[in-house]
Amino acid sequence: MVYKPQFYPGATSVAENRRKHMSGKVEKLRDISDDDLTLMLGHRAPGSDYPSTHPPLAEMGEPDCSIRQTVEATPGAKAGDRVRYVQFVDSMYNAPATPYFRSYAAAINFRGVDPGTLSGRQVVEARERDMEQLAKFQLETEMTCPALASLRGATVHGHSLRLPEDGLMFDMLDRTRKEGNIVIMHKDQVGRPIDKKVNLGKPMSEAEAAKRTTIYRVDNVAFRNDKEVIEWVHRVFDQRTIYGFKPE
């Protein structure tokens, strides 16, 4: 019998989208070149070698270890890459992803990553080339809408408060702009100007965003309309509450 992972309960479109994000079975919507990705992240110059913090593992002569034999190192670890980060923010206005589901997608589908979920942002630290693989995956797929999600390594706050007239998230550092019907990024994730504009593609329409979102909202798919989700949330809450309780 083959085990089939059960990622998330529920029968609504939001529940299905959450399962897609967690399983990594998401639709690719756009292409972002490696050089454009490097520009947006801002950790090194496009086309340059990956800086390293130690020699390649094959040259280090580390002692024999059963764990090293069982668990293959990631490409970034093998090469000795330094650790770098990517940080996403997602609008509360039907953005495709949320900080928690970006972390679930990272932890379930990628190796050697350290996801962190904060109140309104999600950061992943990993060896540089491993981090770039994850960042590219999330940016190119339905997990990201260029109007409702963006890379922000600094000055994050305010993104979820409102959508300006052009439909993009508020950004104090003005990293992205709408030109015609496409969104471009002209600063890296910490707000430094970059040498060229990166084309992030067309924003999702309101209808498409509502269809692809992982956010329950009373004006779209209400949480209380998903009975199976409520049942499991209550079960988890109950079991966490009474864990270790031993009435005499």
C-alpha positions in Angstrom: 0.0 0.0 0.0 1.4 3.4 -1.0 1.0 6.2 1.5 -0.7 9.2 0.1 0.1 12.4 2.1 -3.0 14.2 3.5 -1.8 17.8 3.6 -5.0 19.8 4.5 -8.7 19.1 5.1 -11.6 20.9 3.5 -13.7 21.0 0.4 -13.5 24.7 -0.6 -11.3 26.3 -3.2 -9.2 27.8 -0.4 -8.6 24.3 1.1 -7.7 22.9 -2.3 -5.2 25.8 -2.9 -3.6 25.2 0.5 -3.1 21.5 -0.4 -1.5 22.5 -3.8 0.9 24.9 -2.1 1.9 22.3 0.6 2.3 19.5 -2.0 4.3 21.7 -4.4 1.9 20.8 -7.3 1.3 24.4 -8.4 0.9 25.9 -11.8 3.8 27.8 -13.4 2.6 31.2 -14.6 5.7 33.1 -15.6 9.5 32.8 -16.4 12.1 34.7 -14.5 15.7 34.4 -15.7 18.6 33.5 -13.3 20.1 36.9 -13.8 16.8 38.7 -13.1 16.4 36.6 -9.9 19.9 37.5 -8.8 19.2 41.2 -9.4 16.0 41.1 -7.3 17.6 39.2 -4.4 20.6 41.6 -4.3 23.1 39.2 -2.6 25.6 39.1 -5.4 26.2 40.4 -9.0 24.5 38.5 -11.8 26.8 36.0 -13.4 29.3 36.0 -10.5 30.4 32.9 -8.7 28.7 31.9 -5.5 30.8 33.1 -2.5 31.7 30.3 -0.1 32.2 30.0 3.6 34.2 26.7 3.5 35.7 24.5 0.8 33.6 21.9 -1.0 32.6 19.0 1.2 34.5 16.6 -1.1 37.7 18.4 -0.3 37.3 18.8 3.5 38.1 15.2 4.5 35.5 15.1 7.2 35.4 12.0 9.5 33.2 9.1 8.6 29.6 9.6 9.7 26.5 7.4 9.2 24.3 10.5 9.0 26.4 11.9 6.1 26.1 8.6 4.4 22.3 8.5 4.8 21.5 12.1 4.1 22.9 13.6 0.9 24.0 17.2 1.2 22.3 19.8 -0.9 24.1 21.3 -3.9 24.7 24.5 -1.9 26.2 22.6 1.1 28.3 20.5 -1.2 29.8 23.6 -2.7 30.3 25.4 0.6 27.9 28.3 -0.2 27.3 31.0 2.4 23.8 31.2 3.9 21.5 33.9 2.4 17.8 34.7 2.6 14.7 35.5 0.6 11.7 37.3 2.2 8.2 37.5 0.8 5.2 39.6 1.9 1.6 38.8 0.9 -1.4 41.1 0.8 -4.4 40.3 2.9 -6.5 41.1 -0.2 -6.8 37.6 -1.6 -3.0 37.1 -2.2 -2.3 33.6 -3.5 -0.1 32.7 -0.6 0.3 33.5 3.1 3.4 33.5 5.3 2.5 30.2 6.8 1.8 28.4 3.6 5.0 29.7 2.1 6.8 28.1 5.0 4.8 24.8 4.6 5.7 24.8 0.9 9.4 25.4 1.7 9.7 22.9 4.5 7.8 20.1 2.7 9.3 20.4 -0.8 12.8 21.7 -0.3 15.8 20.4 1.6 18.3 22.3 3.8 16.0 25.3 4.2 15.1 27.2 7.4 11.7 28.9 7.0 10.5 31.5 9.4 7.0 32.9 9.7 6.3 36.3 11.1 3.1 38.3 11.5 3.1 39.6 7.9 6.2 38.2 6.2 7.9 34.9 5.5 11.7 34.4 5.3 13.7 31.4 4.2 17.4 31.0 5.0 19.5 28.4 3.1 22.7 27.9 1.2 22.6 30.5 -1.5 22.0 28.3 -4.6 19.5 26.3 -2.6 17.7 29.4 -1.6 17.6 30.7 -5.2 16.0 27.5 -6.3 13.1 28.0 -3.8 12.8 31.7 -4.5 12.5 31.0 -8.3 9.9 28.3 -7.7 7.7 30.5 -5.6 8.1 33.6 -7.9 7.3 31.7 -11.1 4.2 29.8 -9.9 0.7 30.6 -8.8 2.0 31.1 -5.3 2.9 34.6 -6.3 1.0 37.5 -7.9 3.3 40.4 -8.7 0.6 42.9 -7.5 -0.3 41.1 -4.3 3.1 39.6 -3.2 6.6 40.9 -3.4 10.2 40.4 -2.2 11.0 42.7 0.7 14.1 42.2 2.8 13.7 45.5 4.6 11.0 48.1 5.4 8.2 45.6 5.1 5.5 47.3 7.0 2.3 48.7 5.5 1.9 46.1 2.7 -1.3 44.7 4.1 -3.0 47.9 4.9 -4.3 48.9 1.5 -4.0 48.6 -2.2 -3.2 51.9 -4.0 -5.2 52.9 -7.1 -3.0 50.8 -9.4 -3.8 47.6 -7.4 -0.3 47.0 -6.1 0.5 46.6 -2.5 1.7 49.7 -0.6 5.5 49.8 -0.5 7.3 52.6 1.3 10.5 51.9 -0.7 8.7 51.7 -4.1 10.3 48.5 -5.2 7.7 47.6 -7.8 5.7 49.7 -10.2 3.0 49.1 -12.8 3.9 50.0 -16.3 1.0 49.5 -18.7 -0.5 46.2 -17.8 2.7 44.6 -16.4 4.5 44.9 -13.0 8.2 45.7 -13.0 10.7 45.6 -10.2 13.3 48.4 -10.4 14.9 47.9 -6.9 16.1 44.8 -5.1 14.5 43.3 -2.1 16.1 45.8 0.3 15.3 48.8 -1.9 18.6 49.4 -3.7 18.2 50.5 -7.4 19.1 47.8 -9.9 20.7 48.1 -13.3 17.6 47.0 -15.3 13.9 46.6 -14.8 12.7 43.1 -14.1 9.4 42.1 -15.8 7.3 40.3 -13.3 4.3 39.9 -15.7 0.7 40.8 -15.4 -1.1 41.0 -12.1 -4.0 38.6 -11.4 -7.5 40.0 -11.9 -9.7 40.2 -8.8 -11.6 37.2 -10.0 -8.4 35.1 -10.6 -6.9 36.2 -7.2 -10.2 35.2 -5.5 -10.0 31.8 -7.2 -6.3 31.1 -6.4 -6.1 32.5 -2.9 -5.2 30.5 0.3 -6.9 33.1 2.5 -10.4 32.6 4.0 -12.4 35.8 3.8 -16.0 36.5 4.6 -16.3 38.3 1.2 -14.9 35.4 -0.8 -14.7 31.9 0.8 -15.7 32.2 4.5 -13.8 30.0 7.0 -17.0 28.9 8.7 -18.3 27.5 5.4 -15.6 24.8 5.4 -17.0 22.4 7.9 -14.2 19.8 7.7 -11.6 22.5 8.4 -13.5 23.7 11.4 -13.8 20.1 12.7 -10.0 19.6 12.4 -9.1 23.0 13.9 -11.3 22.2 16.9 -9.8 18.7 17.2 -6.2 20.1 17.2 -7.2 22.8 19.6 -8.8 20.3 22.0 -5.9 17.9 21.9 -3.3 20.6 22.4 -5.4 21.9 25.4 -5.7 18.6 27.2 -2.2 17.2 26.2 -0.7 15.6 29.3 -3.8 16.3 31.4 -4.1 13.6 34.0 -7.1 14.1 36.3 -6.7 12.1 39.5 
